[in-house]
């Protein structure tokens, strides 16, 4: 590393492979986290905000740090570099994971070392040996012939990084490429963000968008196959959504009217980013799809469900370089809080919470029309205090209005869902006081209560 590279890193700040430390306090945690992830650099003598504080680099200091690495289990491999009064500790990705120090097991999540809980350690051990798609080299890609330097400049501008640095150094420092025997070798993350034609190398990175006339999603009005770099794809998908989303107007007495949009655009954008960032790119036969239906938007993604995944509590680290690149241009954050942000946006905009559905292979997120938009548009909705029924539950409500009750099997048949989903939905409706259970096991029925929840026409 030279002084120019150091300056570039300081300007970019901490990230998935970069950690700033003023002292050696807790440095063994950072060493273990990098060894358990993709390796990285610890810059000793740098404050958290990227200011050079300096440190006295002595053989004794190096020896203390080496002892800490040696006492990791198993031993972590590190190398030292020095630039003036900054000590760079290069931590190699471990070949015998997981690594631990005296205080436990750690892994790199965005710009932080995060301690792993018991179940996370078990899952980590199970998943090790799986290759990360975004780190693999695309052998057909040739640098500089296939690279789009305009996309690199656009990315650096979005990230607030000086565009004066060379394309080669930018790619290397962004972990999108590495130098081998004097050649620049670009990985799949680099291809997806900076290739002239990313889909020439990774054709299944296309994002399909479709507008439907009917509720069932059969009669297509418009359909597009969106290509380009991942950050271009996100913008193009949102252009499609905004083109067809409806708007109501509120006149407040001010010169400018207030627009009430049908859907929470910022939340949908967050979902689109998540869908391309966490996509299971080893599956070549499925595009990510956004279906724009008359009363909802549904995003469908092939994801290969992790064994211990739980919405809102599990941080999915499928494509860490892609996630880091998105975070650099402020397309989402680094800490896996996308679902929480979507919910916060929907709450702020008085929209229904996004509905999440998934199985072993596919992940779906559904956005319903804004309550405020429906109110302005003169449409009805079923409400019980703050609880809003999803589409499946509305179908069940209407069925029970006609028939007096509904069984689990009837719920499955009218909604085409699994037994598990049916039971979860019906349990929620019981909690809301809409249904009460009658009978047991095979004779179990869910009967409408006497409470009036309104009528759908």
Helices and strands as residue ranges (DSSP letters): H 3-12, E 18-21, H 27-36, E 40-44, H 59-70, E 78-83, E 86-91, E 100-101, E 104-109, E 112-115, H 118-127, G 133-135, H 149-159, H 167-173, E 177-180, E 183-186, H 188-194, H 198-201, G 203-205, E 207-212, E 220-226, H 230-244, E 247-250, E 258-261, H 265-277, E 288-293, E 296-302, H 320-328, H 338-348, E 355-358, E 362-368, H 371-376, E 383-384, E 387-388, H 391-403, E 405-406, H 408-415, H 419-431, E 435-438, G 441-443, E 445-448
